Amino acid sequence: MMQIRALGLDDLLSLLALYGQLHPQDSVRPSGAVARAVFAHPGLTHYGGFVDGQLVASCNLAVIPNLTRGGRAYGVIENVITDAAHRGQGRGRALIAHALQQAWALDCYKVVLTTSRKDPAVLAFYERCGFDRHDKTAFVARPPARS
């Protein structure tokens, strides 16, 4: 059975280790000060799924204030990861369901999730979680390369 809860600073090292599977090309981890600032950021919550006390899945939910839709906020789910040894067991789906439940409890009018993955199985997974990939179009801009 997986237990889901909001993560705290005590979970930071486990989360960063799990993120190693999310972005293996990232060789630089944020400093402790940066990581603490991210955890303290208002409206951003990291959720974790634990099996036998071990963090095996995570995502974060940013709740963003909004001046449209009657002032109702919207949510953004990012950094969805399940440890490779725990995939295919419903853990990621349960974690996303939890994050969505939190967003609805905060009266978000929508939740957006983006992924850079193109694998049809990954896209189908997100659709099974309740997301519609045909509802909106996402665009990404990245900063210019540094010289």
GUMI-915189 format. One record per residue (C-alpha): x, y, z. Coordinates in nm, 3 decimals, padded with zeros to 5 digits. Layout:
% GUMI-915189
<rec X="X" Y="Y" Z="Z"/>
...
% end
This chain:
% GUMI-915189
<rec X="00.000" Y="00.000" Z="00.000"/>
<rec X="00.130" Y="00.344" Z="-00.092"/>
<rec X="00.090" Y="00.638" Z="00.145"/>
<rec X="00.068" Y="00.983" Z="-00.012"/>
<rec X="00.152" Y="01.309" Z="00.161"/>
<rec X="00.296" Y="01.652" Z="00.103"/>
<rec X="00.675" Y="01.646" Z="00.114"/>
<rec X="00.887" Y="01.853" Z="00.349"/>
<rec X="01.250" Y="01.948" Z="00.378"/>
<rec X="01.326" Y="01.614" Z="00.547"/>
<rec X="01.231" Y="01.447" Z="00.216"/>
<rec X="01.455" Y="01.664" Z="00.000"/>
<rec X="01.744" Y="01.423" Z="-00.051"/>
<rec X="01.507" Y="01.138" Z="-00.138"/>
<rec X="01.323" Y="01.362" Z="-00.384"/>
<rec X="01.644" Y="01.473" Z="-00.553"/>
<rec X="01.753" Y="01.109" Z="-00.584"/>
<rec X="01.419" Y="01.021" Z="-00.744"/>
<rec X="01.456" Y="01.318" Z="-00.980"/>
<rec X="01.776" Y="01.153" Z="-01.100"/>
<rec X="01.548" Y="00.912" Z="-01.288"/>
<rec X="01.334" Y="01.198" Z="-01.421"/>
<rec X="01.620" Y="01.399" Z="-01.571"/>
<rec X="01.931" Y="01.177" Z="-01.575"/>
<rec X="02.116" Y="01.433" Z="-01.790"/>
<rec X="02.098" Y="01.692" Z="-01.509"/>
<rec X="02.432" Y="01.660" Z="-01.336"/>
<rec X="02.394" Y="01.969" Z="-01.116"/>
<rec X="02.152" Y="01.960" Z="-00.825"/>
<rec X="02.022" Y="02.281" Z="-00.673"/>
<rec X="02.202" Y="02.408" Z="-00.366"/>
<rec X="02.043" Y="02.355" Z="-00.027"/>
<rec X="01.940" Y="02.721" Z="-00.014"/>
<rec X="01.770" Y="02.701" Z="-00.354"/>
<rec X="01.594" Y="02.376" Z="-00.264"/>
<rec X="01.468" Y="02.521" Z="00.065"/>
<rec X="01.341" Y="02.831" Z="-00.118"/>
<rec X="01.154" Y="02.614" Z="-00.369"/>
<rec X="00.990" Y="02.414" Z="-00.089"/>
<rec X="00.885" Y="02.737" Z="00.083"/>
<rec X="00.740" Y="02.894" Z="-00.232"/>
<rec X="00.376" Y="02.989" Z="-00.172"/>
<rec X="00.131" Y="02.785" Z="-00.376"/>
<rec X="00.378" Y="02.508" Z="-00.465"/>
<rec X="00.340" Y="02.168" Z="-00.302"/>
<rec X="00.547" Y="01.857" Z="-00.369"/>
<rec X="00.358" Y="01.532" Z="-00.311"/>
<rec X="00.520" Y="01.199" Z="-00.251"/>
<rec X="00.409" Y="00.840" Z="-00.254"/>
<rec X="00.579" Y="00.615" Z="00.002"/>
<rec X="00.604" Y="00.237" Z="00.018"/>
<rec X="00.758" Y="00.095" Z="00.335"/>
<rec X="00.888" Y="00.444" Z="00.419"/>
<rec X="01.065" Y="00.485" Z="00.083"/>
<rec X="00.974" Y="00.766" Z="-00.157"/>
<rec X="00.875" Y="00.589" Z="-00.480"/>
<rec X="00.670" Y="00.851" Z="-00.667"/>
<rec X="00.635" Y="01.226" Z="-00.675"/>
<rec X="00.479" Y="01.522" Z="-00.852"/>
<rec X="00.432" Y="01.884" Z="-00.769"/>
<rec X="00.126" Y="02.105" Z="-00.788"/>
<rec X="00.153" Y="02.480" Z="-00.834"/>
<rec X="-00.166" Y="02.670" Z="-00.759"/>
<rec X="-00.165" Y="02.999" Z="-00.944"/>
<rec X="-00.394" Y="03.293" Z="-00.861"/>
<rec X="-00.602" Y="03.413" Z="-01.152"/>
<rec X="-00.801" Y="03.724" Z="-01.245"/>
<rec X="-01.030" Y="03.542" Z="-01.489"/>
<rec X="-01.280" Y="03.262" Z="-01.427"/>
<rec X="-01.431" Y="03.450" Z="-01.136"/>
<rec X="-01.094" Y="03.476" Z="-00.964"/>
<rec X="-01.058" Y="03.099" Z="-00.939"/>
<rec X="-00.701" Y="02.973" Z="-00.939"/>
<rec X="-00.564" Y="02.709" Z="-01.173"/>
<rec X="-00.315" Y="02.433" Z="-01.107"/>
<rec X="-00.010" Y="02.307" Z="-01.289"/>
<rec X="00.123" Y="01.958" Z="-01.223"/>
<rec X="00.488" Y="01.901" Z="-01.311"/>
<rec X="00.780" Y="01.668" Z="-01.242"/>
<rec X="00.576" Y="01.348" Z="-01.235"/>
<rec X="00.804" Y="01.053" Z="-01.159"/>
<rec X="00.767" Y="00.698" Z="-01.034"/>
<rec X="01.072" Y="00.493" Z="-00.943"/>
<rec X="01.145" Y="00.246" Z="-01.224"/>
<rec X="01.101" Y="-00.052" Z="-00.990"/>
<rec X="00.750" Y="00.066" Z="-00.897"/>
<rec X="00.605" Y="00.152" Z="-01.238"/>
<rec X="00.299" Y="-00.022" Z="-01.376"/>
<rec X="00.147" Y="-00.068" Z="-01.029"/>
<rec X="-00.090" Y="00.231" Z="-01.025"/>
<rec X="00.135" Y="00.443" Z="-00.805"/>
<rec X="00.173" Y="00.735" Z="-01.048"/>
<rec X="-00.199" Y="00.737" Z="-01.119"/>
<rec X="-00.280" Y="00.741" Z="-00.746"/>
<rec X="-00.037" Y="01.028" Z="-00.690"/>
<rec X="-00.184" Y="01.236" Z="-00.973"/>
<rec X="-00.536" Y="01.163" Z="-00.845"/>
<rec X="-00.426" Y="01.295" Z="-00.505"/>
<rec X="-00.279" Y="01.613" Z="-00.655"/>
<rec X="-00.596" Y="01.669" Z="-00.857"/>
<rec X="-00.809" Y="01.619" Z="-00.546"/>
<rec X="-00.601" Y="01.885" Z="-00.369"/>
<rec X="-00.646" Y="02.125" Z="-00.662"/>
<rec X="-01.023" Y="02.074" Z="-00.666"/>
<rec X="-01.035" Y="02.127" Z="-00.287"/>
<rec X="-00.860" Y="02.463" Z="-00.348"/>
<rec X="-01.131" Y="02.547" Z="-00.606"/>
<rec X="-00.899" Y="02.543" Z="-00.907"/>
<rec X="-01.106" Y="02.567" Z="-01.223"/>
<rec X="-00.856" Y="02.355" Z="-01.420"/>
<rec X="-00.526" Y="02.173" Z="-01.385"/>
<rec X="-00.269" Y="02.169" Z="-01.663"/>
<rec X="00.002" Y="01.906" Z="-01.702"/>
<rec X="00.277" Y="01.922" Z="-01.962"/>
<rec X="00.520" Y="01.653" Z="-02.065"/>
<rec X="00.808" Y="01.643" Z="-02.306"/>
<rec X="00.760" Y="01.269" Z="-02.350"/>
<rec X="00.629" Y="01.158" Z="-02.689"/>
<rec X="00.582" Y="00.789" Z="-02.605"/>
<rec X="00.217" Y="00.698" Z="-02.682"/>
<rec X="00.202" Y="00.488" Z="-02.362"/>
<rec X="00.295" Y="00.793" Z="-02.153"/>
<rec X="00.036" Y="01.009" Z="-02.328"/>
<rec X="-00.228" Y="00.738" Z="-02.278"/>
<rec X="-00.132" Y="00.720" Z="-01.909"/>
<rec X="-00.203" Y="01.092" Z="-01.864"/>
<rec X="-00.532" Y="01.056" Z="-02.047"/>
<rec X="-00.630" Y="00.772" Z="-01.810"/>
<rec X="-00.551" Y="01.014" Z="-01.527"/>
<rec X="-00.816" Y="01.252" Z="-01.663"/>
<rec X="-00.617" Y="01.488" Z="-01.884"/>
<rec X="-00.727" Y="01.579" Z="-02.237"/>
<rec X="-00.432" Y="01.641" Z="-02.469"/>
<rec X="-00.661" Y="01.799" Z="-02.729"/>
<rec X="-00.814" Y="02.064" Z="-02.499"/>
<rec X="-00.530" Y="02.319" Z="-02.505"/>
<rec X="-00.209" Y="02.373" Z="-02.695"/>
<rec X="00.108" Y="02.433" Z="-02.495"/>
<rec X="00.406" Y="02.629" Z="-02.622"/>
<rec X="00.746" Y="02.636" Z="-02.458"/>
<rec X="01.003" Y="02.914" Z="-02.477"/>
<rec X="01.355" Y="02.866" Z="-02.345"/>
<rec X="01.612" Y="03.135" Z="-02.270"/>
<rec X="01.873" Y="03.207" Z="-02.534"/>
<rec X="02.200" Y="03.018" Z="-02.502"/>
<rec X="02.455" Y="03.189" Z="-02.283"/>
<rec X="02.780" Y="03.291" Z="-02.446"/>
% end
